[in-house]
Amino acid sequence: MIAGTRLAPTLVGVTALALLASGCGGGGSGGSGGGSGMVRASWGDPQHPLEPANTNEVQGGKVLDMIFRGLKRYNPETGEAEDMMAESIETDDQQNFTVTLKEGWTFQDGTEVTADSYVDAWNYGAHLDNAQIASYFFQFIEGYDEVHPEEEGAQATADTLSGLEVTGTHTFTVRLTEPFALWPETLGYAAYAPLPQAFFDDHEGWLAKPIGNGPYQIDSYQRSQSMRLVRNEDYAGPDKAKNDGVDLRVYTDNNTAYTDLQAGNLDVIDDVPASQLKNAESDLGDRYINQPAGIIQTVVFPLYDDAWSGEDGVKLRQGISMAINREQITERIFSGTRTPASDFTSPVLGEDGGFQEGLCGEVCEYDPERARQLIEEAGGLPGGRVTLSSNVDTGSHRQWLDAVCNSVNNALEQENACTVNPVPTFADFRNQITGREMTGMFRAGWQMDYPLIQNFLQPLYYTDASSNDGGYSSEEFDDLVDQANSADNEEDSVRLFKEAEQVLVDDMPAIPLWYQNGTAGFSERVSDVRLNPFSVPVFTEITVS
């Protein structure tokens, strides 16, 4: 997903959460969080109903990760997609798959998890009428264009995905629209979770108290206060909770959460406030976590504008990249919680997964002299100066935007060579981007949907891809992506994606700035606290003393 995007709550979402609050308003959700084995963690109210295909933000995602398990689960340390409910996912051509489920799994209402639980859930998630935010995750399955047409005002012409078929109690088949070798590795994403029959029989009742098949189940929820999750004693998976449950406490100010952590009133925070980053290590010692997450920040160019295209445009973009002092900016502004980027992916993928440290080479290194030379060879900056646009209503963007422009100005020895163009709201900013109204550089970023190199490349740089905001198009890049998706095995697929990424380095349609880290702190009361590659605490592993 686009890093930093958080959609506003819909009326449906508010209603559903109100039902959840009234339906689960039993005692014990506040206060100390219950028994001594409960983990007390900072949290924020979900923006949308807690449906697997209707959640695209961190807070709701935390809960889904605790109450659901799907076909795959991403290893909390390595990020590798490992079988969870899948006994096997087999294919001969990377396009037609047979899925076999493990038996003995049940939902928290005691009903069995079957092939229907998956096929019904995916059909529901994909259908236009259900307005699920993550419906696009089913776009690879045959029949998606019929259940979810893209044309404005169009209506669905089918009720179910033609590419899905239940073939047994614990087996179903999937046909994709084209070969996609890494498709099974995407199935750890929450949108692919199974749903019990209760979801369809009494949808409002299910929303009032969601029923999953994961290691925790919801005990109570008081909106704007807390959600109490308790251990699911009948959970069939191998990653059973090592604590009694988790008391998620709502904070509207993470500085308050940090203070409560220091005072011993909270056990885990996973968003150390920016104002405390410089103090966190001295305050918490080895109870402070700062590690890479699957997020990259970039600057994109409007390649649909002639001023940025052609061979001179490549030199221009490379020169600007070399005028940015990533090391200095990440250290001074982010206190080491960002790592200068040297490729277009993320370190969380690992080398086997496609991360290539240093791939950019000198193009991603600060070299003022070379930057000036390249920009001069390109004919100078368009119009003599450039702008860097971003919304400034969320995050701490303005500070680093100013720093980037200052770095460019210093490197080029030209006052106001780069200036920041602040856009008041995220909605206005995105409207300008999607309307292709940009004439200068603009902020972009990407938070992985799943830990695959494909997710960092194809949605952003493939011709006419959904998040290709700069309008980049390369026949060579597209061809390599197509080959990678249809490769016979994962190793060959990753190799071809790496070749495709080299094309990006040569063309520089965007400037990789830095990889974003996850930060967290925990109390002396708990141990075995760590973040997964998505920067979310692995709650099942936390033990309480």
N, C-alpha and C positions, 0 to 999 in steps of 0.2 A: 504494500500500500504506500501511498505518498506519505512520506514521513512528516509528522506534525498535523495531519488532517484528523479532525474529530468532528463528525457530523452532529448538528444540533438535534436534541430530542424531538421526536415526532409526537403528535397527539396520542397515537397508538402506544408509543413507548411510555408516556406519562401515565396513561390509563392502566397499562399492564403493571407498572411498578406500584401504582396505588393499590391495585388488587393484591399484589404480592405482599405489600405492607400489611393490609388488613387481614389477609389470609394467613399470615405467618406471625402475627403479632403476639405470640406467646411470651411468657417470661423467660428471663435468662439471657437475652441477647445483649443486654448492656452490662454495666457494672464491671466486675473483674474478669468477665468472660467465662465464668464457670469454674470447672475443676482445675487443679494445678497443672494438668496436662494440656490445657488450651494455649495455643499460640495467639498472642495479641498483635495484630498487624495493621498498619495504616492502609487506607483504602479511599475510594471515591465512589459515589453512587453510579451505577451503570447508566449510560445514556439511552439505551434501547432495551426492549424486552430480552430476557435471557434465553433467546432461541439461538441454536448453533449457527444458523445461516443469517441471522439478523444482528450479529455483534461484530463490530470492526474496531473496537477501542479496547484499551488495556484493562480497564477496571472490570468490565463485563467479561473480558477474556480470561481474567484470573479465575473467576468463578466457574466458567465453563471448563477450564482445565482441571478443576478440582472435582466437578460432579459428572464429567463425561470421559469416556475412553472410546477411541475409534479403531479403525483397522490398523493404523500405525500410531506410534508415539515417537516424538523426537527426543533422543537421548539427552537428558538434562545437562550432560557434560560435553559431549561431542557434537550434539545436534543431529547425529545420524538417525535416519528414519528406521525404526525397528518395529517388527510385527508386534501388535498388541492383541486385538481381537482377530486379526487375520491369521488363519492357519497357513494359507498360501494365496498368492496372487500370481497366476500363471498366464503366459502369453507366448505365442509363436511368432508374432509379427509386430509387436509393440503397439497394436491398434485394437485388438480384440483380447479382452482379459476375462479370466474365470477366477472369481473370488470365493474362497472357502473359509467359513468362519469357524473359530474354536467353539466347542460346545460347552455348556455349563455356565454361561454368562446370563445374568438377570439384571433387569432394571430394579431400581430401589422400591418399586411397588410389587416386586416378586414375579413379574411377568418375564418370559424368556426373551432374550435378544436374538432375533432371527434375521434371515436375509430380507424379509419384508420390512424389518425395522430400518434397514439402510435404504432400500429402494424407495420406500414411501417417504422417508426423510429427504432424500435427494430430489425426488420429484416435487415435493413441497418447496424446497429451497430454491429450485430453479424456476418455478412458475411465476410469470409476470404478475398475476393477480395477488400473490401473497406478499409482494413488495419487500422481499428480503434483501438486505443491503449487500450480502455476499453472494448473491445469485450468480454473479459472473464466474465463480469458481467452477460452475458446472458447464461452462461454455465449451469445454473440450468434448463433452459427451454428445453423441449423435442425437439430433432432435431438439437441441437447445434453441435453435432459431425459430422453431415452431411453438414451443412453450413460452419463449421469451423473445419475441421479435424486437429488434432494435429501433425500428422506425417509430418516430413520434406519433402517438395516437393509434398505433396498430394494436390489434388484439391477438391473443394466443389462438392458434388454430389446432392445438392438441393439449390434452390434459396431462400427459406423461411423456418422459423422454423415451424416444424410440430405441435408444441405445442401451436401455436397462431392461433386464429380464430375470425374474426369479426362476431358478431351475430346481430348487430343492429347499428344504427347511433352512439349511445353512449354506446354500450356494446361490450365487447369482452371476450373471455375465454383464460385461460393459463393453460397448463398442464406441470408440472415439471417432471423431470426424477425420482425423489423420493420425499417423504414427506419432507417439510421444513416449520415448523410452523411459523418461523419468517420471511419468505420470503416477506410478505407485508411490513414489517418494513424497508426493504432495498430500497424501491421504491422512497425514497426522494433523492437518489443519481442522479447526473446530467446525467449520461448515459441513464437513463430511461425517459428523457424529450421527449415530443412530437415534431414532426417537421411538418411544413406546406408543402403543395404541391409544393410551390415555391422552396423548397430545392431540390426536385427531377426534377422539370421542368427546372430549370436554376441553377445548382449547383454552377457554378463559380460566377454567379450573387449574389446568396445567401451568399457565402463566402465573397464577396465584402462588403456586409452590412447585417449581420445576422438578421433574423426576429424571434422573440420569442413570448411568451405569458405572460411575467412577468411584474413586476411593473415599469421597466425602459426599454427604447429602445435606441439603439445606434444612436447618432446624427452625430458624426464625429470621425475620428481616424487619427492621424499623428504619424506614427511609430517612436519610440525612443523619442517621445515628450509627447503626451497625448491622452486619449480617453475621449470624452464627451458623457455622458449618460443623457437623459432627462426623466422626469416623463412620464409614459404612462397613459394618461388621460382616456383611455378606459379599463384599467385593471380591470378584474372582481373579483380578489381575495380580501380577507379581509385585507391584509397587504399592503395597498397603501402607497406610498412614502410620507413622511412628509416634504420633501424638494423638490426643483425644479429639482434637478438632482445631478450628481456626476461628477466632473472633475478629472479623474484619471491621475496623472502626473508621468511620467517615471523618476525614479532615479536609477542610476547605483551604487550609494554609499549611504547607509542608514545613514551614518554620516551627509551627506549633507542634507538629508531629516529632520533629527533631528534638525539641525541648522535652517532650514527654518521654522520648527514648532515653535521653540523658538522665532524666529523673527516675527511670525505672518503671514508668507507667505504661510502657509500650515495649514490645519485643522486637518487632521488625519494621523498618521502613525501607522502601525500595526506590526512593526518589529524594536523595539528599539535596536540600535547597542550594541553589547556586551561591547564595551568600555564605554558606557554610562549607563549601568545598575546600577552601583553603585551610579550614580548621579541622575537618573531619578526621584526618589521620591522627592528629595529635589528641583530639577529643576521644576517639574510639579505639585507637591502636589497631590490633588485628581483628577488631570487630567492624572495621570499615572495609567494604568491598568496592573495588573499581576495576571492571573488566569489560572487554569488548562485547558489543551487542551487534545484532544484524541490521545495523542502520548506517547509511552513508549519506553525507551531505555533499551536494554538487552545485555548480553554477552552470546553467544551460544557456545556449545561444539561439536566437531566432533564425534558423538556417533558411527560412522562407524569405528572409530579407536579403537582397543582393549584396548588401554591405558586408555580410558575414559569410558568404558562400564562395565557392571556387577555391583554387589553389592558394591564393593570397589569404583567403579566409582561414585556411588551416594554419598558416604561419601566424596570423593574427591571434587566433585562439591559443596556440601553443605559447606565444609570447606573453599573453596575459596570464596564463597558468604559471609561467616561470617568474612572474612579477609578484606572486603571492607568497608571503613568508608563513607557510603553514605551521612550522615549528614554533615560531614566536607567538602566533595567534592562539594556538591551542594551549600553550603553556600559560600565557598571561591572562587570557579570558576564561578558559575552562579548567584551569588548575590540573591539567593532566588527565581530564576525563574525556578528551578527544585525542585521537591518534591521527597524525597526518596520513592522508590516503595516498597510496601508490598504485592502485588499480581501481577497477569499477565495481568490485564486489564487497566482501567483508571478511575479516580474519576468522570469523566464526565458522566459515565453510571449511577451513583447513586446506592444506595443499591438495589432498586427494579429492576434495569437493570442488576445487576450482579457484581458490584464492591464490593469487600470484603476487607476493610481496615484491615491490620494486619493478613491476611490469612497466610502469610509465617511464622509468628511468629519469633522465635529466629533465624531461618535460614537466614532471611533478615536483621538481626541486627548485628552490629559490636561487635565481641567477639573474640579477638585475642587468648585467651587461649583455648577456645573451637575449634577455627579454627585449631590451631596446633594439638590438640588432634585428631580431625576427619581425618586430612590429614595423620597423623602418623598411625592411624588405617587402612587407605586405602593403606598403603605401601609407602607413600611419593609421592611427585610430580613425574610425568612421566619423567624419565631421570634426575631427580633432579631439574628441573626448567620448567617453562611454558612460553609461549609467548602469547601476545594479539595483534591480527592483525586488521588493519583497513586501508582503504584508507585515505590519508591525503591531497587530493587535494581540498576538499570542507569542509566547516564548521570549527568548532574549535575543531575537534576531538583530535588532538595530545595532547592538554593541559590536557583533562580529562583522556585520555588513560595513560599518564604518572602518573597522580594522582592515578589512580586505581592500577597500578603496584607498585607505591611507597607505597600505603596502604598495599598491599599484602606483600611486602618485610618487612615492619615494623612489621606487625602482626606476620609473621613467623620468624622474627628475623634472616633473611637470605638475604644477599646482592645478587641482581640479581636473586632472586627466580622467579620473573616475569619481563619480558622485553617486550617492545613494538616492534612489527614487522610492520613498516610502508610500506604500498603498495602505489606506486606513484599515481595511478589513480583508480577511482571508477570502471571503466570497468575491469581493471585487477583484482581488488578485487573480484568483482562479478563472474568473470570467474573462479577464484580459488575456490570460494564457490560452484558454480554450478557444477564444475568439481570434487568436493569432494577431493580437494587437501590439505585441511587444516589438520594440525596435532596438532594445539593448539587452544586456545580460540580465538574467533573473535567477533568483534562488530556487533550487529544487532539492529534492532529497527522497530517499527511499527506505522504508522499513520493510524487511522481508516478510512475505506471507508464509513462506516455508524456506528452510535452509538449503536452497539449490541455486547453483550458478545461473540456471535458466531464468529464475525469478528476478535476478539482478540485471539481466540483459534483454530478454525478449520483450517484456512489457514496456521498456523504456526506449529501445533503439531500433526495433524492427519496424519496417515501413508501415505507417498508419496504425501502429500498435496503440492500445488504449491510453497509455501514459507517455507516449512519445511527444512531449510538449514542444520540443524544438523543431519538429518536422524533419528530423534526420532520415535520410534514405540512402542505403548502400546495397546494391545488388550482391556484392561479395559477402557482406555481413549477413544478409537475409538467407543466402544460399547455405552458408555455414550453419546457421541456426536450424534451417530445415534438415540438413544432414544430421545435426546433433540430435534433433528430436526423433529422427527415424533410425538412429544407430541401433545396432543389434544388442548392445549392452551398455551399462552405465559408464564403464571406463572409457569406451570410445565416444560416448556422448559428451562427457566432461572434456575430453581432449579436443573435440570439435568446437565446443563452446569457448574453450581457451583460445583457439585460433580465431574465432569470431571476435573475442575481446581484443586481440591484437589489432584488428581492423579499427576498433574504436580508438586505440592509442594513436594509430597513424592519422586518423581523421579528427580526433579530439572534438566531437560534437558537444561535449560537456566537460567541465573541469572537476575532477575529483578533489574535494577539499579535505575531508577528514572522516574517519570512522567514529561513530558515537559509542561511548561506553555506557554500561549500566552501573549505577551506583547504589549502594545499600548500606545500612548499618543495623546492628542487632545488639540486644541487651546481654548481660552476663547470665541471664536466666535461661537462655537457649543456646544450643550448639548445633553443629552440622548445617549451618545456614549457607546457601549458595544461590547464585542466579543462573537461570538457564540461558541459552543463546539469545532468547528474546528479552532478556533482562528482567524476568519475572522470578520471584523466589520459588524454589522447589519445596513447597510446603510439606509434602509427604515425608521428606527426609529430616525435617527439623525435629529435634528432641528437646524436651523440657526438663530442666533439672528440678 
